[in-house]
Amino acid sequence: MSGNDDKDRITRLQLRYMLADGVLTDMDTAELLDVAAAGGVPVRPGMGERELRDAIRASNAARARAAGVPIDHLPALTARQAYDLASQLSGEPALLADPESPHGNATPG
């Protein structure tokens, strides 16, 4: 493996960051509020989806950087790409998305 191969390699932590960021694009306000609450992200009354996503992304980025995970210049994934990649990596169908749902959101089993 050459030095360039090492430089181009994406670590597991970077991949987790990319997947989490991609999944955020498909979440509605209620789901984003749940994620924010679970992650300790401060939420103001009346925050819209875009503001919630931005706050969660900023929190995730700060945590990644604090952990020493280089995240600058990582490719951005769409929600569909994130779901597909998670499915491929796990070897099981991703239960994160329901193709019949207009938002691709998970549905109760």
GIKAGI-V48255 format. One record per pair of residues at least 4 apart in sequence whose C-alpha atoms are under 7 Angstrom apart, sorted by sequence separation. I is the first residue (numbers start at 1). J is the second residue. If there is no record, write none. Layout:
I_J / I_J
This chain:
1_5 / 2_6 / 3_7 / 4_8 / 5_9 / 10_14 / 11_15 / 12_16 / 13_17 / 14_18 / 15_19 / 16_20 / 17_21 / 18_22 / 19_23 / 20_24 / 27_31 / 28_32 / 29_33 / 30_34 / 31_35 / 32_36 / 33_37 / 34_38 / 35_39 / 36_40 / 37_41 / 47_51 / 48_52 / 49_53 / 50_54 / 51_55 / 52_56 / 53_57 / 54_58 / 55_59 / 56_60 / 57_61 / 58_62 / 59_63 / 60_64 / 61_65 / 62_66 / 63_67 / 64_68 / 65_69 / 77_81 / 78_82 / 79_83 / 80_84 / 81_85 / 82_86 / 83_87 / 84_88 / 85_89 / 86_90 / 87_91 / 88_92 / 100_104 / 101_105 / 10_15 / 27_32 / 36_41 / 47_52 / 64_69 / 65_70 / 77_82 / 87_92 / 99_104 / 87_93 / 98_104 / 87_94 / 97_104 / 98_105 / 86_94 / 97_105 / 98_106 / 96_105 / 97_106 / 98_107 / 96_106 / 83_94 / 95_106 / 83_96 / 41_55 / 83_97 / 41_56 / 41_59 / 29_48 / 29_49 / 32_52 / 36_56 / 28_49 / 32_53 / 24_53 / 21_57 / 25_78 / 26_79 / 22_76 / 25_79 / 14_69 / 22_77 / 13_69 / 22_78 / 23_79 / 14_71 / 22_79 / 18_76 / 18_77 / 23_82 / 22_82 / 19_82 / 26_103 / 26_104 / 27_105
